[in-house]
Amino acid sequence: MLFQSHARLLGCALLLVGGLLLSGCATMQGSSGDFFDGEVLPETVATSGPALESELLERAIHNEVNRVRQRHGLAALAWIEPVAPLARAHSQDMNSQRYFGHVNAAGEDAQLRAARFGLATTYTRGPCQLEGIGENLYATHRYREFTLRRSPAQEASYDVDWKSADDVVAETVQAWMTSATHRANLLSPLYQGHAIGVVVGDQDKIFVTQNLVPGAPALLADGGDAR
């Protein structure tokens, strides 16, 4: 499953006033109900899969995104550390609150969440002023498929085709690249940095949030509220 949101251009001299930086929102494959309420592995089986470390996945996705950008003649995105807690918190919220989307239960989109984390969302680049934070989302299972087997005594066993860390990284970036709106975010020359937040969540699920910014974000004077 994947989602995308966009930043907008406030104005750039006289040529781009009111124009959109990016627009559109991709739809997920399947439904969130299927993703959260479908058949799941028992916890004892789900925790027996290969270990996946969130921070290593984040950096690997960061590197893969930049390999793709450089293949398209674009500058690499800088890792913007102040944006990382924003991305990680949204992935964790989707996991704990069992939803998938840009807007949380409090009605906050990426821009409002960024402000709560003390990040300004307006950027000045030369004569241009840009507002907003781009966001790509992806959610997946830790396995490709599993088979439930029962013995004559009705004892259950599971054969699970687990994904490796490399599989998760490749799948995430490929999903973004095959969606027109996600691809537009990922390959936009107007974004200069980003951070990735990965949560290896309950049972067998993985949540990925990518927040993209047109520059290094300034911190709000009051420091925001990063609860």
VOGU-3710 file (C-alpha; in Angstrom, 3 decimals, decimal comma):
1> mlfqsharll> 0,000/0,000/0,000  1,216/3,523/-0,684  0,172/7,146/-0,404  1,639/10,489/-1,470  1,128/14,142/-0,601  2,680/17,291/-1,925  4,127/20,687/-1,181  2,988/23,825/-3,009  4,720/26,803/-4,530  3,672/30,114/-3,013
11> gcalllvggl> 5,324/32,227/-5,663  8,522/32,640/-7,663  9,077/36,086/-9,180  6,280/36,577/-11,730  6,513/33,300/-13,592  5,213/30,658/-11,208  2,919/32,545/-8,858  0,227/30,210/-7,600  1,599/27,224/-9,524  1,684/23,770/-7,975
21> llsgcatmqg> 4,978/22,216/-7,028  3,475/18,739/-6,981  -0,054/17,449/-6,928  -2,053/14,268/-6,849  -2,499/11,367/-4,475  -2,036/7,763/-5,447  -4,461/5,141/-4,235  -3,489/2,036/-2,351  -3,719/-1,453/-3,748  -6,450/-3,313/-1,891
31> ssgdffdgev> -8,101/-1,787/1,150  -6,794/-0,810/4,550  -9,394/-3,136/6,042  -7,863/-6,074/4,194  -4,393/-5,003/5,315  -5,272/-4,684/8,996  -8,063/-7,223/9,397  -7,044/-10,002/7,026  -5,501/-13,272/8,146  -2,299/-12,700/10,095
41> lpetvatsgp> 0,445/-14,915/11,393  0,327/-15,922/15,057  2,645/-13,761/17,128  4,971/-16,652/17,855  5,444/-17,165/14,114  5,559/-13,459/13,202  8,390/-12,854/15,670  10,379/-15,814/14,359  11,230/-14,145/11,052  14,612/-12,616/10,249
51> alesellera> 15,438/-9,522/12,256  14,823/-6,224/10,463  16,363/-3,082/11,973  14,396/0,087/11,336  17,355/2,468/11,190  19,254/0,255/8,757  16,156/0,073/6,531  15,818/3,868/6,670  19,374/4,443/5,514  19,131/1,734/2,864
61> ihnevnrvrq> 15,944/3,292/1,428  17,663/6,701/1,527  20,583/5,288/-0,461  18,318/3,540/-2,967  16,271/6,701/-3,524  19,483/8,564/-4,304  20,705/5,867/-6,664  17,436/6,247/-8,579  17,677/10,050/-8,602  21,258/9,981/-9,839
71> rhglaalawi> 20,310/7,557/-12,636  17,847/10,246/-13,739  20,488/12,972/-13,652  19,272/14,522/-10,396  21,218/15,577/-7,335  21,111/13,266/-4,347  18,781/14,175/-1,499  20,528/15,128/1,725  19,483/13,283/4,872  17,838/15,983/7,027
81> epvaplarah> 18,064/14,736/10,611  15,446/17,143/12,109  12,889/15,630/9,702  13,579/12,031/10,793  11,534/12,157/14,044  8,576/13,503/12,043  8,703/10,588/9,601  9,280/7,965/12,297  6,436/9,256/14,454  3,949/9,007/11,584
91> sqdmnsqryf> 4,967/5,439/10,772  4,607/4,538/14,448  1,222/6,255/14,666  -0,098/4,348/11,640  1,103/1,117/13,236  -0,302/1,742/16,706  -3,587/3,328/15,563  -4,156/0,852/12,716  -4,666/3,211/9,786  -2,854/4,114/6,589
101> ghvnaageda> -2,927/7,675/5,300  -1,534/11,186/5,517  -4,048/12,489/8,078  -3,953/11,163/11,636  -6,807/10,827/14,113  -6,237/14,413/15,269  -6,802/15,662/11,713  -3,130/16,544/11,192  -1,568/16,253/7,747  2,198/16,403/7,157
111> qlraarfgla> 2,257/20,199/7,389  0,486/20,329/10,756  2,569/17,461/12,099  5,740/19,268/11,028  4,665/22,399/12,889  3,981/20,331/16,004  7,519/19,000/15,751  8,866/22,524/15,591  9,690/22,546/11,874  8,913/25,568/9,723
121> ttytrgpcql> 7,300/24,602/6,417  8,098/27,718/4,359  11,370/27,813/2,411  13,029/30,612/0,490  15,234/29,774/-2,478  16,448/32,825/-4,360  13,346/34,693/-5,556  11,133/31,682/-4,811  9,137/30,903/-1,725  7,968/27,324/-1,289
131> egigenlyat> 5,627/25,995/1,356  4,960/22,482/2,491  6,502/19,080/3,033  6,192/16,229/0,551  5,222/12,819/1,854  5,321/9,340/0,348  3,937/6,423/2,343  4,285/2,689/1,919  3,056/-0,264/3,968  3,716/-3,919/3,415
141> hryreftlrr> 3,923/-7,308/5,086  7,203/-8,861/6,182  6,468/-11,916/4,049  5,657/-12,578/0,406  3,282/-15,395/1,294  2,720/-18,090/3,870  1,134/-21,538/3,914  -0,743/-22,986/6,860  -0,382/-26,727/7,260  -2,251/-28,964/9,686
151> spaqeasydv> -1,192/-32,389/10,842  -3,671/-35,254/11,231  -3,861/-34,177/14,886  -4,854/-30,656/13,724  -1,595/-29,143/14,904  -0,814/-26,013/12,852  2,504/-25,165/11,252  3,455/-22,328/8,928  5,755/-22,173/5,935  6,663/-18,501/5,530
161> dwksaddvva> 8,489/-16,866/2,617  10,083/-13,984/4,524  11,365/-10,832/2,858  14,944/-9,764/3,462  15,930/-6,186/4,253  17,068/-5,806/0,629  13,652/-7,047/-0,538  11,832/-4,438/1,571  14,067/-1,621/0,317  13,710/-2,578/-3,350
171> etvqawmtsa> 9,947/-3,124/-3,037  9,373/0,258/-1,367  11,288/2,346/-3,883  9,947/0,361/-6,835  6,378/0,938/-5,626  7,005/4,682/-5,436  8,606/4,711/-8,874  5,723/2,869/-10,541  3,137/5,342/-9,194  3,111/8,582/-11,200
181> thranllspl> 2,514/10,871/-8,225  5,010/9,172/-5,924  7,560/9,180/-8,733  6,996/12,922/-9,210  7,828/13,482/-5,534  10,851/11,210/-5,576  12,291/12,708/-8,776  11,395/16,347/-8,161  14,442/18,628/-8,598  12,801/21,094/-6,193
191> yqghaigvvv> 13,328/18,809/-3,205  16,825/18,959/-1,741  16,494/16,749/1,307  14,395/14,173/3,069  14,259/11,668/5,886  12,784/8,194/6,088  10,912/6,741/9,049  10,473/2,964/9,180  8,578/1,006/11,809  8,665/-2,772/11,794
201> gdqdkifvtq> 5,278/-2,992/13,389  2,869/-5,297/15,094  2,768/-8,893/13,910  3,965/-8,870/10,302  3,644/-5,277/9,076  6,143/-2,608/7,996  5,323/1,098/7,657  7,490/3,564/5,710  7,155/7,359/5,686  9,285/9,580/3,464
211> nlvpgapall> 9,132/13,318/4,166  10,756/15,544/1,544  11,744/19,190/1,966  12,947/21,901/-0,450  15,833/22,793/1,889  17,069/22,510/5,439  14,042/23,371/7,610  14,277/26,172/10,140  13,157/25,411/13,669  10,168/27,314/14,972
221> adggdar> 10,963/29,849/17,675  8,888/28,032/20,304  10,455/24,681/19,496  7,095/23,139/18,661  5,560/20,251/20,532  7,014/16,875/19,615  4,698/14,710/21,698
//
